[in-house]
């Protein structure tokens, strides 16, 4: 299996809701990207340089459009054009989903639907052979000649006086444990959301019953004896 240069991908709505999160390596990417999401300007596309140690750096590439952010993390040697093409590919697949799923989904709600697609494409875009043979990539390449001018911003400048979080990256051949944890988190969030909805419905029914009782009591008395 070819080495993957795209380590991490997410799609977020606003700065707080991560709809999809896919990892091809282990690390503290979620912690870092949650900070980055708060700094991203609307309707921009940039590459953020993240220095780890002297001679060791990574790139966070993102596209922000209509309050949605498509972001991936790659090796610094990975082509910016290929990274943007990959994000465009992910964006197009995301926009094929029903609007309700895109605009009302909760954290990780689209992992099952888009996770396998993103993982497959991250492999494809990490190899020259697939990159040259993928028609979709070729189409995006023709449309993205302007990406040579895409802004590269250093993370230190972006965070200004805020404390920079150390980026930890561990490349692994398999991510079964990590994928399992992400799925468990997504399942737990969906379960919590389900029970919250049930509690709200039960509360609504109780309120309706109480309202009906108080209306009847004003006419029939507290024991409703005058009406029966």
C-alpha positions in Angstrom: 0.0 0.0 0.0 1.3 3.4 -1.0 2.2 5.9 1.7 -0.5 8.5 2.5 0.5 12.1 2.4 -2.9 13.3 3.5 -3.0 12.6 7.2 -6.3 14.2 8.2 -9.5 15.6 6.7 -12.6 17.3 8.1 -15.7 19.1 7.0 -17.1 21.6 9.5 -20.1 23.8 9.6 -19.2 27.1 11.3 -16.5 26.8 13.9 -18.2 24.4 16.3 -19.8 21.5 14.3 -17.4 18.9 12.7 -19.7 16.9 10.4 -16.9 14.6 9.2 -13.5 13.7 10.5 -11.1 11.2 8.9 -7.6 10.3 10.1 -5.0 8.3 8.3 -2.4 8.8 11.1 -2.7 9.2 14.8 -2.1 12.6 16.5 -3.7 15.5 18.3 -5.2 16.9 15.0 -8.7 17.5 16.5 -7.3 19.7 19.3 -5.4 21.8 16.8 -8.1 22.1 14.1 -10.7 23.2 16.6 -8.5 26.2 17.3 -7.9 26.8 13.6 -11.6 26.7 12.8 -12.1 29.7 15.1 -9.5 31.7 13.1 -10.7 30.9 9.6 -12.1 33.8 7.6 -15.2 33.4 5.6 -15.0 32.5 1.9 -11.2 32.1 1.8 -8.8 29.3 0.8 -5.4 29.1 2.4 -2.5 26.9 3.4 -1.3 27.2 7.0 2.3 26.2 7.7 2.7 24.4 11.0 6.2 24.1 12.3 6.8 21.2 14.7 10.6 21.2 15.0 13.4 22.7 12.8 13.1 20.9 9.5 9.8 19.3 10.4 6.6 21.0 9.3 3.1 20.2 8.0 0.5 22.1 6.0 -3.1 22.6 6.9 -5.0 23.4 3.6 -8.5 24.7 3.8 -11.4 26.0 1.7 -14.1 28.0 3.4 -17.3 28.5 1.4 -20.8 29.5 2.6 -20.0 28.8 6.3 -18.6 25.3 5.5 -14.9 24.5 5.9 -13.1 21.7 4.1 -9.7 21.1 5.6 -6.9 18.6 5.3 -3.4 18.2 6.8 -0.5 17.0 4.6 3.2 16.7 4.6 4.9 20.0 3.7 6.3 18.4 0.5 2.8 17.5 -0.7 1.6 19.6 -3.7 -0.7 22.5 -2.7 -2.5 22.1 -6.0 -3.1 18.4 -5.3 -4.3 19.3 -1.8 -6.8 21.9 -3.1 -7.9 19.5 -5.8 -8.6 16.9 -3.1 -10.6 19.3 -1.1 -12.6 20.3 -4.1 -13.4 16.7 -4.7 -14.5 16.2 -1.1 -16.6 19.4 -1.3 -18.4 18.2 -4.5 -19.3 14.9 -2.8 -20.5 16.7 0.3 -22.7 19.0 -1.7 -24.5 16.0 -3.3 -26.0 15.2 0.1 -29.5 16.5 1.0 -29.5 20.0 2.4 -31.0 18.9 5.7 -28.0 16.6 6.4 -25.6 19.4 5.6 -27.3 22.2 7.5 -28.7 20.3 10.5 -26.3 17.5 11.1 -24.6 17.2 14.4 -20.9 16.3 15.2 -19.7 13.3 13.2 -23.2 12.7 11.8 -21.8 12.2 8.3 -18.8 10.0 9.2 -20.5 6.8 8.0 -21.6 8.4 4.7 -18.5 10.3 3.7 -15.7 8.7 5.7 -15.0 5.8 3.3 -15.1 8.1 0.3 -12.7 10.6 1.9 -10.3 7.8 3.0 -10.3 6.3 -0.6 -9.6 9.7 -2.1 -6.8 10.4 0.3 -5.1 7.3 -0.9 -5.7 8.2 -4.5 -4.5 11.8 -4.2 -1.4 10.6 -2.4 0.0 8.7 -5.4 1.1 10.2 -8.7 -0.3 7.2 -10.6 -3.8 7.7 -9.3 -3.5 11.5 -9.5 -2.7 11.3 -13.2 -5.4 8.8 -14.0 -8.3 10.4 -12.0 -10.5 12.3 -14.4 -12.0 14.4 -11.7 -8.6 15.5 -10.5 -7.6 16.4 -14.1 -10.7 18.6 -14.4 -10.0 20.3 -11.1 -6.3 20.9 -12.1 -7.4 22.8 -15.2 -9.7 25.0 -13.1 -7.1 25.7 -10.4 -4.2 27.3 -12.1 -4.6 30.2 -9.7 -3.7 28.0 -6.8 0.0 28.8 -7.4 -1.0 32.1 -5.7 -2.8 30.6 -2.8 -1.8 32.3 0.4 0.6 30.4 2.7 0.3 31.6 6.3 2.4 30.6 9.2 0.5 29.3 12.3 2.4 31.6 14.6 1.1 34.6 12.8 -2.4 33.2 12.7 -2.6 32.5 16.4 -0.7 35.7 17.3 -0.3 35.8 21.1 -2.2 32.6 21.7 -0.4 29.6 22.9 0.6 27.2 20.1 -0.3 23.6 20.6 2.4 21.1 19.9 1.5 19.0 16.9 1.9 15.3 17.4 1.9 13.0 14.4 2.4 9.2 14.4 2.2 7.6 11.0 0.6 4.1 11.2 -0.2 1.5 8.6 -3.6 0.7 10.2 -5.9 2.9 12.1 -8.5 0.4 13.3 -8.3 1.5 17.0 -8.6 5.2 16.0 -11.4 4.6 13.6 -13.2 2.6 16.3 -12.9 5.4 18.8 -14.3 7.9 16.3 -17.2 5.7 15.5 -17.9 5.2 19.2 -17.9 9.0 19.8 -20.2 9.5 16.8 -22.6 6.8 18.1 -22.6 8.2 21.6 -23.4 11.7 20.3 -26.2 10.4 18.1 -27.6 8.4 21.1 -27.4 11.5 23.4 -29.2 13.5 20.7 -31.9 10.8 20.4 -32.6 10.8 24.2 -32.7 14.5 24.3 -35.4 14.5 21.6 -37.3 11.9 23.5 -37.2 13.9 26.8 -38.3 17.0 25.0 -41.3 15.1 23.5 -42.3 13.6 26.9 -42.0 17.1 28.5 -44.2 18.5 25.8 -46.9 15.9 26.3 -46.8 16.5 30.1 -47.2 20.2 29.6 -50.2 19.7 27.2 -51.9 17.4 29.7 -51.4 19.9 32.5 -52.8 22.7 30.4 -55.8 20.7 29.5 -56.3 19.8 33.2 -56.1 23.4 34.4 -58.6 24.5 31.8 -61.0 21.7 32.8 -60.5 22.5 36.5 -61.5 26.1 36.0 -64.9 24.9 34.7 -65.4 21.6 36.6 -63.5 22.2 39.8 -60.2 20.7 41.0 -61.6 17.2 41.2 -63.6 17.7 37.9 -66.7 16.5 39.9 -69.0 19.1 38.5 -68.6 17.8 35.0 -69.0 14.0 35.7 
